[in-house]
Amino acid sequence: MEGKGTGHSLRRHPWKRLRYVLQVFLLATFFLCLFYALLPSRQVYILEDKQGDSMYIRQQKKDLMQGISKNLTENYWNKADMKGEKLLQKSKELKFDEEPKRRSDELRATLKRICALLNISRPVDDYQLNHMHVDDENQVLYCYVPKVACTSWKRIWMKLIGVVEPTTNISTIDRFRVHTSLPTLLFPEYENWTKDILKTYKKFMFTRHPFDRVLSAFKDKLESEDKKSGYNFHDEIGTKIEKRYRGHEMAKGHNVTFSEFIRFISEPGYGTFEQRNEHWLSVHEVCNPCTVDYDFIGKYETLKEDSEYVLKWMGISDLIGPFPSSDRPFHAHRYKKDYFDQLGHDEKVAFFSKYLVDFLAFDYNFFEAMPQFLQN
């Protein structure tokens, strides 16, 4: 009887039914919150730095690693998530040229088709991780490719992660320091976070016409002498090229011809350590875009526009200002025909074969870039 009376009362008074439902809802919510409160919090373990560099570099990396270790804590992740949301909102509010994004989207679509067509799917290796710089605060990853404005981007990264003071004129930072001061994703502190970073961070890279890039590398590293480089290209590579194609060493590697250089880097197969130097190794092998899903891929040919877009996309234009120009600009297109004409049929075919994936994946046209090829 009591049960019937209660039901009858609820039907006659709908507000009592609403109050009853509300009480049940609040009680369920209370127990749900209590359940989550009792769950154990996530623990984060950071590996100790085991780098063995010079005292100067070692101290710099130690300071960087202390910052990284501090950031990779639970509090960091909570703050980073909040900052990431604010950064995304800020990016949406910014009004900037969408043409770079359109070009990048088309390029990424082409890249995916070529990777699928050629069945290119390789795991990310240590070599590639060592070319990836990360900004944990803004949750951004940059894969650098030598001879594609990487010095300018590394200078930006030094200010971005606090290696230099915010007021520093980054264009004046010494090149040796630029190329030895930044941590990469290969550092042991990131070992437990690599997969998450590759999956969740914003990621970008830049590419360049294959011939322009290797021509720039040849003129910079072998035709001239890079006295600020810690690696002697003439002793380590030039002499090997001379012995390989002349049978003996001449001029200690200082008179290698462009034809010999192209033959050397274009030989079929995996290649030797010297043939796979980062300054001329195929871009797709440096950054592995067939596996890593980069959100933006810019081109050296539209460097200023694409870089300004990325700075705004990252939300750091106010910190960095205009994209810094190179302190050693080289315009390969001015010399392209003279050097291309030095190559014989075999060298041209070998070069195109070696860099075929870069030509196709990054949408570089053989004949528009090399009209003289049709005449030979």
Helices and strands as residue ranges (DSSP letters): H 2-12, H 14-37, H 55-71, H 74-93, H 99-117, H 126-129, E 132-135, E 140-143, H 150-160, G 170-172, H 175-178, G 188-190, H 194-200, E 202-207, H 210-218, I 219-223, H 233-233, I 234-238, H 239-246, G 251-253, H 258-265, H 283-287, E 296-299, G 300-302, H 303-314, H 317-320, G 332-334, H 336-340, H 345-354, H 356-361, H 366-369, G 371-375
